[in-house]
């Protein structure tokens, strides 16, 4: 079974592309969603986060205090790197367990914004990058999240430049309004079935 990664910058349309693959019966592991779940449920990870950020890292109900952690991690590159050093290995292990549980499918997808940055692409057979021009991505995220341009640009600058992702990718899905993403996904699906 092939293990395919899918990445792209914020607002590129990774989730839309993944939903098309899911309609085709391909299971998708959403690494960012699982990271959030693990930060709330994995005892060892929670302990590490408390060690890094203090007891304030979690709310009274036991949920991750995302606002508090974000206010520190996104202003202190060292803290962000330390947080990633805790979260990325936990997500990688969880992803391996998830992949082993998938049966009867020709391939699986792992969706992650930081696929290259985390190093998890090394454990995949192929990688798809979903590409959209920066201005279009900014518009999408500002509309989707109800935030201003500066907030989105702060997130964009924390990610690997799109040009690097394109160079590292085995395949590119262009989500810029000039081509059908359904057609591009179908083409990739046929290619993966033929491997």
Secondary structure in CASP SS format (residue, H / E / C, confidence):
PFRMAT SS
TARGET T0000
AUTHOR 0000-0000-0000
METHOD secondary structure of the structure
MODEL  1
X C 1.00
X E 1.00
X E 1.00
X E 1.00
X E 1.00
X E 1.00
X E 1.00
X C 1.00
X C 1.00
X C 1.00
X C 1.00
X C 1.00
X C 1.00
X H 1.00
X H 1.00
X H 1.00
X H 1.00
X H 1.00
X H 1.00
X H 1.00
X H 1.00
X H 1.00
X H 1.00
X C 1.00
X C 1.00
X C 1.00
X C 1.00
X E 1.00
X E 1.00
X E 1.00
X H 1.00
X H 1.00
X H 1.00
X H 1.00
X H 1.00
X H 1.00
X H 1.00
X H 1.00
X H 1.00
X H 1.00
X H 1.00
X C 1.00
X H 1.00
X H 1.00
X H 1.00
X H 1.00
X H 1.00
X H 1.00
X H 1.00
X H 1.00
X H 1.00
X H 1.00
X H 1.00
X C 1.00
X H 1.00
X H 1.00
X H 1.00
X E 1.00
X C 1.00
X C 1.00
X C 1.00
X C 1.00
X C 1.00
X E 1.00
X C 1.00
X H 1.00
X H 1.00
X H 1.00
X H 1.00
X H 1.00
X H 1.00
X H 1.00
X H 1.00
X C 1.00
X C 1.00
X C 1.00
X H 1.00
X H 1.00
X H 1.00
X H 1.00
X H 1.00
X H 1.00
X H 1.00
X H 1.00
X H 1.00
X H 1.00
X H 1.00
X H 1.00
X H 1.00
X H 1.00
X H 1.00
X H 1.00
X H 1.00
X H 1.00
X H 1.00
X H 1.00
X H 1.00
X H 1.00
X H 1.00
X H 1.00
X H 1.00
X C 1.00
X C 1.00
X C 1.00
X C 1.00
X C 1.00
X E 1.00
X E 1.00
X E 1.00
X E 1.00
X E 1.00
X C 1.00
X C 1.00
X C 1.00
X H 1.00
X H 1.00
X H 1.00
X H 1.00
X C 1.00
X H 1.00
X H 1.00
X H 1.00
X H 1.00
X C 1.00
X C 1.00
X E 1.00
X E 1.00
X E 1.00
X E 1.00
X E 1.00
X E 1.00
X C 1.00
X C 1.00
X H 1.00
X H 1.00
X H 1.00
X H 1.00
X H 1.00
X H 1.00
X H 1.00
X H 1.00
X H 1.00
X H 1.00
X H 1.00
X H 1.00
X C 1.00
X C 1.00
X C 1.00
X H 1.00
X H 1.00
X H 1.00
X H 1.00
X H 1.00
X H 1.00
X H 1.00
X H 1.00
X C 1.00
X C 1.00
X C 1.00
X C 1.00
X C 1.00
X H 1.00
X H 1.00
X H 1.00
X H 1.00
X H 1.00
X H 1.00
X H 1.00
X C 1.00
X C 1.00
X E 1.00
X E 1.00
X E 1.00
X E 1.00
X C 1.00
X C 1.00
X C 1.00
X C 1.00
X C 1.00
X C 1.00
X H 1.00
X H 1.00
X H 1.00
X H 1.00
X H 1.00
X H 1.00
X H 1.00
X H 1.00
X H 1.00
X H 1.00
X H 1.00
X H 1.00
X H 1.00
X H 1.00
X C 1.00
END
